[in-house]
């Protein structure tokens, strides 16, 4: 298989396991899809349940496979030279005859979602494996309790891309990381799994969300046992409460953080005072702390409230030069760019050029 085709199929696989809407999947061209070798690759890497233990839900798999087969049937027509692989047709028949839940039920179910960043460059070229994080997420956007922590949001995906960059890696390598409003825990797990941090604590104000993070840590073969020497921990942290320097290590399982992460934590103006208060508490613990906040700017006035609150507290804000990648050029993970997304560095004193350089 030529490198161009393999690259296209790799992007398709990343989209598929992220459960990108089937109509938005970037398929190779029809002539490529008609190759039985390509169809076999698609079966083995997307639909072979014997080798994929955490496959997408059956309803999603059925929609994707129907789209593929319809495309192939339309292109083949009455040609005797082209055919659709038996493996794909057999899988389609099996899915059609299975007891698949309705769309409304499907939307409420949890599903495995994998966010994959392209492998990083090394002295010998690219490493073979994607930098991936596997999560169990809710298909509904917001739970009945009102929490938004059951899915991974666009701002977290962009912040992950920054952390995977050369500059981002330098900023967290060997550091103590604490994430605010961690939600599914994607960023914390990504740091612990791929970025050689010293330790990371994923925090959230909702105990139920913290339990979800623990499940996702386990899915990524990381140990969240508080009594172990694992590099990743979880903790409940309510914004606005004071932090005790004397008991911080006991409460959170690590020394005071060097870097604070937060993705999509500024969307609700009612929580901004408590969020900024918590930032102030962490700066008291470590005046050299660096904070990275990724925000989808859904409401400019709300974000201005956050910025003004930071300035009143003597914080310095600096916009990083790391814009979102246009959707048609994204290679993973995949996110909408309809809403502007920005990454801000916040510090207590004038930021130096090291460890961040923007």
DOLO-761772 format. One record per residue (C-alpha): residue number from 1; residue in one letter; x, y, z. Coordinates in Angstrom, 3 decimals, padded with zeros to 6 digits. Layout:
DOLO-761772
{seq=NUM; type=a; east=X; north=Y; up=Z}
...
This chain:
DOLO-761772
{seq=1; type=x; east=000.000; north=000.000; up=000.000}
{seq=2; type=x; east=001.457; north=003.353; up=-001.015}
{seq=3; type=x; east=002.233; north=006.008; up=001.665}
{seq=4; type=x; east=-000.492; north=008.417; up=000.486}
{seq=5; type=x; east=-003.210; north=005.772; up=000.754}
{seq=6; type=x; east=-001.940; north=004.624; up=004.141}
{seq=7; type=x; east=-001.941; north=008.219; up=005.396}
{seq=8; type=x; east=-005.556; north=008.723; up=004.275}
{seq=9; type=x; east=-006.629; north=005.475; up=005.912}
{seq=10; type=x; east=-004.856; north=006.414; up=009.143}
{seq=11; type=x; east=-006.795; north=009.692; up=009.297}
{seq=12; type=x; east=-010.017; north=007.785; up=008.590}
{seq=13; type=x; east=-009.247; north=005.401; up=011.448}
{seq=14; type=x; east=-008.618; north=008.285; up=013.861}
{seq=15; type=x; east=-011.928; north=009.889; up=012.863}
{seq=16; type=x; east=-013.795; north=006.604; up=013.180}
{seq=17; type=x; east=-012.634; north=005.839; up=016.707}
{seq=18; type=x; east=-013.340; north=009.421; up=017.741}
{seq=19; type=x; east=-016.921; north=008.812; up=016.544}
{seq=20; type=x; east=-016.828; north=011.682; up=014.073}
{seq=21; type=x; east=-020.218; north=012.103; up=012.379}
{seq=22; type=x; east=-020.201; north=009.515; up=009.532}
{seq=23; type=x; east=-021.098; north=012.090; up=006.866}
{seq=24; type=x; east=-017.958; north=014.040; up=007.845}
{seq=25; type=x; east=-015.517; north=011.131; up=007.551}
{seq=26; type=x; east=-012.718; north=011.731; up=005.031}
{seq=27; type=x; east=-012.723; north=008.611; up=002.879}
{seq=28; type=x; east=-010.056; north=007.845; up=000.268}
{seq=29; type=x; east=-011.233; north=008.253; up=-003.327}
{seq=30; type=x; east=-013.581; north=005.632; up=-004.772}
{seq=31; type=x; east=-010.938; north=003.982; up=-006.955}
{seq=32; type=x; east=-008.822; north=003.420; up=-003.861}
{seq=33; type=x; east=-011.796; north=002.037; up=-001.921}
{seq=34; type=x; east=-012.502; north=-000.495; up=-004.684}
{seq=35; type=x; east=-009.166; north=-002.196; up=-003.979}
{seq=36; type=x; east=-009.774; north=-005.425; up=-002.064}
{seq=37; type=x; east=-006.547; north=-004.854; up=-000.128}
{seq=38; type=x; east=-007.889; north=-001.488; up=001.053}
{seq=39; type=x; east=-011.255; north=-003.039; up=001.938}
{seq=40; type=x; east=-009.450; north=-005.729; up=003.928}
{seq=41; type=x; east=-007.489; north=-003.036; up=005.787}
{seq=42; type=x; east=-010.735; north=-001.207; up=006.598}
{seq=43; type=x; east=-012.329; north=-004.412; up=007.886}
{seq=44; type=x; east=-009.356; north=-005.399; up=010.034}
{seq=45; type=x; east=-008.798; north=-001.915; up=011.461}
{seq=46; type=x; east=-012.390; north=-000.681; up=011.834}
{seq=47; type=x; east=-014.853; north=-003.575; up=011.937}
{seq=48; type=x; east=-013.133; north=-006.784; up=013.053}
{seq=49; type=x; east=-014.606; north=-007.291; up=016.528}
{seq=50; type=x; east=-012.120; north=-010.071; up=017.305}
{seq=51; type=x; east=-009.236; north=-007.593; up=017.253}
{seq=52; type=x; east=-011.002; north=-004.415; up=018.491}
{seq=53; type=x; east=-011.995; north=-004.825; up=022.153}
{seq=54; type=x; east=-013.367; north=-001.293; up=022.571}
{seq=55; type=x; east=-015.237; north=-000.792; up=019.317}
{seq=56; type=x; east=-017.661; north=002.070; up=018.625}
{seq=57; type=x; east=-021.362; north=001.400; up=019.326}
{seq=58; type=x; east=-023.163; north=-000.873; up=016.870}
{seq=59; type=x; east=-025.410; north=001.942; up=015.641}
{seq=60; type=x; east=-022.379; north=004.053; up=014.713}
{seq=61; type=x; east=-020.626; north=001.083; up=013.083}
{seq=62; type=x; east=-023.762; north=000.347; up=011.041}
{seq=63; type=x; east=-024.067; north=003.943; up=009.797}
{seq=64; type=x; east=-020.426; north=004.034; up=008.728}
{seq=65; type=x; east=-020.514; north=000.650; up=007.022}
{seq=66; type=x; east=-023.760; north=001.443; up=005.192}
{seq=67; type=x; east=-022.172; north=004.616; up=003.857}
{seq=68; type=x; east=-019.126; north=002.715; up=002.658}
{seq=69; type=x; east=-021.083; north=-000.095; up=001.002}
{seq=70; type=x; east=-023.486; north=002.325; up=-000.714}
{seq=71; type=x; east=-020.506; north=004.234; up=-002.099}
{seq=72; type=x; east=-018.912; north=001.038; up=-003.378}
{seq=73; type=x; east=-022.129; north=-000.290; up=-004.892}
{seq=74; type=x; east=-022.715; north=002.990; up=-006.741}
{seq=75; type=x; east=-019.200; north=002.976; up=-008.161}
{seq=76; type=x; east=-019.093; north=-000.687; up=-009.100}
{seq=77; type=x; east=-022.433; north=-000.832; up=-010.917}
{seq=78; type=x; east=-022.501; north=-003.915; up=-013.132}
{seq=79; type=x; east=-018.740; north=-004.278; up=-013.346}
{seq=80; type=x; east=-017.534; north=-007.872; up=-013.050}
{seq=81; type=x; east=-013.984; north=-006.793; up=-012.257}
{seq=82; type=x; east=-014.847; north=-004.971; up=-009.015}
{seq=83; type=x; east=-016.410; north=-006.400; up=-005.894}
{seq=84; type=x; east=-017.070; north=-005.724; up=-002.239}
{seq=85; type=x; east=-015.199; north=-007.887; up=000.228}
{seq=86; type=x; east=-017.067; north=-010.763; up=001.879}
{seq=87; type=x; east=-015.867; north=-009.577; up=005.296}
{seq=88; type=x; east=-017.496; north=-006.162; up=004.920}
{seq=89; type=x; east=-020.762; north=-007.577; up=003.535}
{seq=90; type=x; east=-020.934; north=-010.207; up=006.261}
{seq=91; type=x; east=-020.392; north=-007.566; up=008.940}
{seq=92; type=x; east=-023.094; north=-005.372; up=007.421}
{seq=93; type=x; east=-025.587; north=-008.259; up=007.382}
{seq=94; type=x; east=-024.782; north=-009.078; up=010.995}
{seq=95; type=x; east=-025.291; north=-005.466; up=012.110}
{seq=96; type=x; east=-028.575; north=-005.106; up=010.213}
{seq=97; type=x; east=-029.976; north=-008.248; up=011.836}
{seq=98; type=x; east=-028.801; north=-007.349; up=015.349}
{seq=99; type=x; east=-030.936; north=-005.650; up=017.978}
{seq=100; type=x; east=-029.574; north=-002.125; up=017.695}
{seq=101; type=x; east=-031.025; north=000.479; up=020.102}
{seq=102; type=x; east=-032.970; north=003.445; up=018.788}
{seq=103; type=x; east=-031.250; north=006.753; up=018.089}
{seq=104; type=x; east=-032.700; north=008.310; up=021.249}
{seq=105; type=x; east=-031.448; north=005.443; up=023.426}
{seq=106; type=x; east=-028.085; north=005.473; up=021.650}
{seq=107; type=x; east=-027.671; north=009.185; up=022.439}
{seq=108; type=x; east=-027.944; north=008.486; up=026.174}
{seq=109; type=x; east=-025.490; north=005.598; up=026.233}
{seq=110; type=x; east=-021.832; north=005.819; up=027.105}
{seq=111; type=x; east=-019.402; north=004.918; up=024.369}
{seq=112; type=x; east=-015.683; north=004.403; up=023.919}
{seq=113; type=x; east=-014.088; north=007.400; up=022.215}
{seq=114; type=x; east=-010.408; north=007.551; up=021.258}
{seq=115; type=x; east=-008.658; north=010.874; up=020.705}
{seq=116; type=x; east=-005.470; north=010.371; up=018.719}
{seq=117; type=x; east=-002.699; north=012.864; up=018.043}
{seq=118; type=x; east=-000.245; north=012.070; up=015.225}
{seq=119; type=x; east=003.023; north=010.463; up=016.370}
{seq=120; type=x; east=005.774; north=012.921; up=017.180}
{seq=121; type=x; east=008.898; north=013.366; up=015.104}
{seq=122; type=x; east=012.087; north=011.680; up=016.307}
{seq=123; type=x; east=015.666; north=011.724; up=015.079}
{seq=124; type=x; east=014.827; north=008.657; up=012.992}
{seq=125; type=x; east=011.579; north=010.061; up=011.651}
{seq=126; type=x; east=008.077; north=009.492; up=013.032}
{seq=127; type=x; east=007.321; north=006.996; up=015.749}
{seq=128; type=x; east=004.828; north=004.300; up=014.767}
{seq=129; type=x; east=002.105; north=004.793; up=017.341}
{seq=130; type=x; east=-000.449; north=007.584; up=017.691}
{seq=131; type=x; east=-000.484; north=009.517; up=020.946}
{seq=132; type=x; east=-003.936; north=008.323; up=021.931}
{seq=133; type=x; east=-006.266; north=008.585; up=024.901}
{seq=134; type=x; east=-009.235; north=006.224; up=025.196}
{seq=135; type=x; east=-012.254; north=007.486; up=027.140}
{seq=136; type=x; east=-015.703; north=006.334; up=028.134}
{seq=137; type=x; east=-017.967; north=009.270; up=027.342}
{seq=138; type=x; east=-021.650; north=010.038; up=027.352}
{seq=139; type=x; east=-023.213; north=010.501; up=023.936}
{seq=140; type=x; east=-025.429; north=013.229; up=025.381}
{seq=141; type=x; east=-023.784; north=016.627; up=025.746}
{seq=142; type=x; east=-024.944; north=017.402; up=029.278}
{seq=143; type=x; east=-026.081; north=014.972; up=031.938}
{seq=144; type=x; east=-029.365; north=015.221; up=033.807}
{seq=145; type=x; east=-027.503; north=016.712; up=036.768}
{seq=146; type=x; east=-026.302; north=019.590; up=034.605}
{seq=147; type=x; east=-022.598; north=018.747; up=034.556}
{seq=148; type=x; east=-020.660; north=019.195; up=031.316}
{seq=149; type=x; east=-017.945; north=016.785; up=032.421}
{seq=150; type=x; east=-019.204; north=013.732; up=030.533}
{seq=151; type=x; east=-017.639; north=014.612; up=027.187}
{seq=152; type=x; east=-014.423; north=016.146; up=025.908}
{seq=153; type=x; east=-014.749; north=019.669; up=024.537}
{seq=154; type=x; east=-012.970; north=021.374; up=021.642}
{seq=155; type=x; east=-010.804; north=023.592; up=023.843}
{seq=156; type=x; east=-009.297; north=020.527; up=025.531}
{seq=157; type=x; east=-008.420; north=019.014; up=022.147}
{seq=158; type=x; east=-006.620; north=022.179; up=021.049}
{seq=159; type=x; east=-004.775; north=022.475; up=024.358}
{seq=160; type=x; east=-003.724; north=018.841; up=023.955}
{seq=161; type=x; east=-002.339; north=019.675; up=020.502}
{seq=162; type=x; east=-000.335; north=022.522; up=022.019}
{seq=163; type=x; east=001.027; north=020.268; up=024.762}
{seq=164; type=x; east=002.036; north=017.730; up=022.092}
{seq=165; type=x; east=004.027; north=020.399; up=020.243}
{seq=166; type=x; east=007.728; north=020.961; up=020.912}
{seq=167; type=x; east=007.017; north=024.114; up=022.927}
{seq=168; type=x; east=004.225; north=022.455; up=024.871}
{seq=169; type=x; east=006.333; north=019.416; up=025.699}
{seq=170; type=x; east=009.070; north=021.610; up=027.132}
{seq=171; type=x; east=006.515; north=023.403; up=029.277}
{seq=172; type=x; east=005.365; north=020.253; up=031.096}
{seq=173; type=x; east=008.302; north=017.839; up=030.875}
{seq=174; type=x; east=009.236; north=016.689; up=034.371}
{seq=175; type=x; east=006.751; north=019.093; up=035.969}
{seq=176; type=x; east=003.952; north=018.709; up=038.496}
{seq=177; type=x; east=000.674; north=019.332; up=036.666}
{seq=178; type=x; east=-002.764; north=020.013; up=038.114}
{seq=179; type=x; east=-005.854; north=020.261; up=035.922}
{seq=180; type=x; east=-008.899; north=022.288; up=036.921}
{seq=181; type=x; east=-012.347; north=021.106; up=035.799}
{seq=182; type=x; east=-010.810; north=018.012; up=034.227}
{seq=183; type=x; east=-014.138; north=016.517; up=033.082}
{seq=184; type=x; east=-013.349; north=013.245; up=031.301}
{seq=185; type=x; east=-009.676; north=013.606; up=032.285}
{seq=186; type=x; east=-008.405; north=013.610; up=028.697}
{seq=187; type=x; east=-005.697; north=016.245; up=029.234}
{seq=188; type=x; east=-004.454; north=014.788; up=032.509}
{seq=189; type=x; east=-004.302; north=011.291; up=031.054}
{seq=190; type=x; east=-002.556; north=012.618; up=027.939}
{seq=191; type=x; east=000.101; north=014.288; up=030.108}
{seq=192; type=x; east=000.649; north=011.191; up=032.244}
{seq=193; type=x; east=000.650; north=008.772; up=029.315}
{seq=194; type=x; east=002.655; north=010.608; up=026.676}
{seq=195; type=x; east=004.387; north=013.781; up=027.931}
{seq=196; type=x; east=006.817; north=012.579; up=030.624}
{seq=197; type=x; east=005.441; north=014.748; up=033.407}
{seq=198; type=x; east=006.574; north=014.181; up=036.979}
{seq=199; type=x; east=003.028; north=013.909; up=038.311}
{seq=200; type=x; east=-000.472; north=015.078; up=037.441}
{seq=201; type=x; east=-003.645; north=015.504; up=039.452}
{seq=202; type=x; east=-006.974; north=015.655; up=037.619}
{seq=203; type=x; east=-009.487; north=017.633; up=039.654}
{seq=204; type=x; east=-013.168; north=018.430; up=039.312}
{seq=205; type=x; east=-015.776; north=019.878; up=041.616}
{seq=206; type=x; east=-018.214; north=017.028; up=040.951}
{seq=207; type=x; east=-017.457; north=013.764; up=042.785}
{seq=208; type=x; east=-019.322; north=011.748; up=040.130}
{seq=209; type=x; east=-017.107; north=013.258; up=037.433}
{seq=210; type=x; east=-014.008; north=012.392; up=039.474}
{seq=211; type=x; east=-015.174; north=008.768; up=039.483}
{seq=212; type=x; east=-015.488; north=008.900; up=035.685}
{seq=213; type=x; east=-011.899; north=010.145; up=035.455}
{seq=214; type=x; east=-010.753; north=007.156; up=037.522}
{seq=215; type=x; east=-012.473; north=004.815; up=035.063}
{seq=216; type=x; east=-010.796; north=006.545; up=032.127}
{seq=217; type=x; east=-007.401; north=006.351; up=033.821}
{seq=218; type=x; east=-007.882; north=002.581; up=034.136}
{seq=219; type=x; east=-008.889; north=002.327; up=030.450}
{seq=220; type=x; east=-005.512; north=003.816; up=029.521}
{seq=221; type=x; east=-003.581; north=001.273; up=031.594}
{seq=222; type=x; east=-002.579; north=003.890; up=034.135}
{seq=223; type=x; east=-002.848; north=003.362; up=037.881}
{seq=224; type=x; east=-004.935; north=005.879; up=039.822}
{seq=225; type=x; east=-004.423; north=004.113; up=043.153}
{seq=226; type=x; east=-003.688; north=006.837; up=045.695}
{seq=227; type=x; east=-001.364; north=004.484; up=047.601}
{seq=228; type=x; east=000.792; north=003.654; up=044.579}
{seq=229; type=x; east=003.633; north=005.554; up=042.951}
{seq=230; type=x; east=001.521; north=006.364; up=039.920}
{seq=231; type=x; east=002.188; north=009.653; up=038.162}
{seq=232; type=x; east=-001.552; north=010.424; up=037.981}
{seq=233; type=x; east=-004.060; north=011.078; up=040.752}
{seq=234; type=x; east=-007.610; north=012.370; up=041.002}
{seq=235; type=x; east=-009.127; north=014.723; up=043.556}
{seq=236; type=x; east=-012.260; north=016.735; up=044.155}
{seq=237; type=x; east=-011.563; north=020.467; up=044.194}
{seq=238; type=x; east=-014.236; north=023.099; up=044.664}
{seq=239; type=x; east=-013.248; north=026.482; up=043.312}
{seq=240; type=x; east=-013.184; north=029.406; up=045.725}
{seq=241; type=x; east=-012.074; north=027.400; up=048.736}
{seq=242; type=x; east=-008.758; north=028.207; up=050.415}
{seq=243; type=x; east=-005.802; north=025.847; up=049.963}
{seq=244; type=x; east=-003.651; north=024.780; up=052.881}
{seq=245; type=x; east=000.041; north=024.784; up=051.981}
{seq=246; type=x; east=000.865; north=022.602; up=054.995}
{seq=247; type=x; east=-001.462; north=019.790; up=053.896}
{seq=248; type=x; east=-001.404; north=020.221; up=050.120}
{seq=249; type=x; east=000.797; north=017.181; up=049.453}
{seq=250; type=x; east=-001.352; north=015.035; up=051.726}
{seq=251; type=x; east=-004.584; north=016.291; up=050.147}
{seq=252; type=x; east=-003.511; north=016.039; up=046.504}
{seq=253; type=x; east=-000.726; north=013.450; up=046.489}
{seq=254; type=x; east=001.985; north=015.677; up=045.011}
{seq=255; type=x; east=004.070; north=018.774; up=045.698}
{seq=256; type=x; east=002.595; north=022.123; up=044.716}
{seq=257; type=x; east=002.042; north=022.251; up=040.943}
{seq=258; type=x; east=004.402; north=023.900; up=038.484}
{seq=259; type=x; east=001.735; north=024.146; up=035.766}
{seq=260; type=x; east=-002.029; north=024.533; up=036.040}
{seq=261; type=x; east=-004.234; north=023.451; up=033.105}
{seq=262; type=x; east=-007.827; north=024.395; up=032.408}
{seq=263; type=x; east=-009.915; north=023.784; up=029.281}
{seq=264; type=x; east=-013.345; north=025.334; up=028.779}
{seq=265; type=x; east=-013.540; north=026.492; up=032.387}
{seq=266; type=x; east=-014.550; north=030.114; up=031.635}
{seq=267; type=x; east=-017.873; north=029.609; up=029.816}
{seq=268; type=x; east=-020.092; north=030.322; up=032.862}
{seq=269; type=x; east=-019.758; north=033.867; up=034.223}
{seq=270; type=x; east=-021.273; north=032.824; up=037.568}
{seq=271; type=x; east=-018.240; north=030.663; up=038.419}
{seq=272; type=x; east=-015.557; north=033.110; up=037.276}
{seq=273; type=x; east=-015.091; north=034.773; up=040.713}
{seq=274; type=x; east=-014.492; north=031.389; up=042.376}
{seq=275; type=x; east=-012.234; north=030.257; up=039.514}
{seq=276; type=x; east=-010.047; north=033.365; up=039.787}
{seq=277; type=x; east=-010.017; north=032.985; up=043.573}
{seq=278; type=x; east=-008.668; north=029.454; up=043.127}
{seq=279; type=x; east=-005.986; north=030.719; up=040.742}
{seq=280; type=x; east=-005.008; north=033.242; up=043.417}
{seq=281; type=x; east=-004.731; north=030.447; up=045.999}
{seq=282; type=x; east=-002.417; north=028.458; up=043.736}
{seq=283; type=x; east=-000.227; north=031.495; up=043.087}
{seq=284; type=x; east=000.140; north=031.831; up=046.862}
{seq=285; type=x; east=001.435; north=028.265; up=046.953}
{seq=286; type=x; east=003.810; north=028.826; up=044.023}
{seq=287; type=x; east=004.425; north=032.404; up=042.778}
{seq=288; type=x; east=006.315; north=030.939; up=039.770}
{seq=289; type=x; east=003.271; north=028.921; up=038.713}
{seq=290; type=x; east=002.307; north=028.974; up=035.050}
{seq=291; type=x; east=-001.342; north=028.575; up=034.048}
{seq=292; type=x; east=-002.621; north=027.517; up=030.637}
{seq=293; type=x; east=-006.294; north=028.202; up=029.987}
{seq=294; type=x; east=-007.908; north=027.073; up=026.715}
{seq=295; type=x; east=-011.237; north=028.725; up=026.024}
{seq=296; type=x; east=-013.864; north=028.438; up=023.332}
{seq=297; type=x; east=-015.038; north=032.052; up=023.050}
{seq=298; type=x; east=-018.782; north=031.476; up=022.853}
{seq=299; type=x; east=-019.541; north=034.783; up=024.561}
{seq=300; type=x; east=-016.928; north=037.546; up=024.332}
{seq=301; type=x; east=-018.401; north=039.463; up=027.274}
{seq=302; type=x; east=-018.117; north=036.439; up=029.555}
{seq=303; type=x; east=-014.475; north=035.920; up=028.636}
{seq=304; type=x; east=-013.790; north=039.636; up=029.150}
{seq=305; type=x; east=-015.185; north=039.267; up=032.671}
{seq=306; type=x; east=-012.610; north=036.523; up=033.278}
{seq=307; type=x; east=-009.782; north=038.615; up=031.806}
{seq=308; type=x; east=-010.715; north=041.678; up=033.867}
{seq=309; type=x; east=-010.912; north=039.602; up=037.042}
{seq=310; type=x; east=-007.416; north=038.267; up=036.353}
{seq=311; type=x; east=-006.038; north=041.763; up=035.778}
{seq=312; type=x; east=-007.614; north=043.062; up=039.009}
{seq=313; type=x; east=-005.802; north=040.291; up=040.855}
{seq=314; type=x; east=-002.436; north=041.243; up=039.391}
{seq=315; type=x; east=-002.212; north=038.396; up=036.896}
{seq=316; type=x; east=-000.494; north=038.741; up=033.534}
{seq=317; type=x; east=-002.280; north=037.294; up=030.505}
{seq=318; type=x; east=-000.581; north=036.396; up=027.237}
{seq=319; type=x; east=-002.281; north=034.868; up=024.201}
{seq=320; type=x; east=-000.326; north=031.944; up=022.776}
{seq=321; type=x; east=000.372; north=031.801; up=019.066}
{seq=322; type=x; east=-001.266; north=028.421; up=018.583}
{seq=323; type=x; east=-004.486; north=028.811; up=016.593}
{seq=324; type=x; east=-006.850; north=025.939; up=015.722}
{seq=325; type=x; east=-006.135; north=023.983; up=012.553}
{seq=326; type=x; east=-008.816; north=024.370; up=009.836}
{seq=327; type=x; east=-011.151; north=021.390; up=009.924}
{seq=328; type=x; east=-010.253; north=020.085; up=006.453}
{seq=329; type=x; east=-006.553; north=019.999; up=007.410}
{seq=330; type=x; east=-006.905; north=018.342; up=010.817}
{seq=331; type=x; east=-005.153; north=015.000; up=011.185}
{seq=332; type=x; east=-006.373; north=014.234; up=014.685}
{seq=333; type=x; east=-008.029; north=014.793; up=016.936}
{seq=334; type=x; east=-010.931; north=016.424; up=015.127}
{seq=335; type=x; east=-012.942; north=019.383; up=016.383}
{seq=336; type=x; east=-015.175; north=022.152; up=015.140}
{seq=337; type=x; east=-013.607; north=025.547; up=014.530}
{seq=338; type=x; east=-016.930; north=027.371; up=014.196}
{seq=339; type=x; east=-016.391; north=028.906; up=017.632}
{seq=340; type=x; east=-013.028; north=030.664; up=018.132}
{seq=341; type=x; east=-010.686; north=028.820; up=020.516}
{seq=342; type=x; east=-007.773; north=030.524; up=022.263}
{seq=343; type=x; east=-005.032; north=029.406; up=024.635}
{seq=344; type=x; east=-003.906; north=031.911; up=027.266}
{seq=345; type=x; east=-000.885; north=031.810; up=029.545}
{seq=346; type=x; east=-001.430; north=033.373; up=032.968}
{seq=347; type=x; east=001.329; north=034.214; up=035.404}
{seq=348; type=x; east=001.758; north=036.234; up=038.578}
{seq=349; type=x; east=004.802; north=038.152; up=037.408}
{seq=350; type=x; east=006.041; north=039.250; up=033.992}
{seq=351; type=x; east=006.352; north=035.997; up=032.024}
{seq=352; type=x; east=009.865; north=035.017; up=031.014}
{seq=353; type=x; east=010.836; north=033.351; up=027.771}
{seq=354; type=x; east=011.427; north=030.098; up=029.601}
{seq=355; type=x; east=009.812; north=027.593; up=030.003}
{seq=356; type=x; east=007.187; north=028.982; up=027.598}
{seq=357; type=x; east=008.177; north=030.718; up=024.408}
{seq=358; type=x; east=005.321; north=032.048; up=022.290}
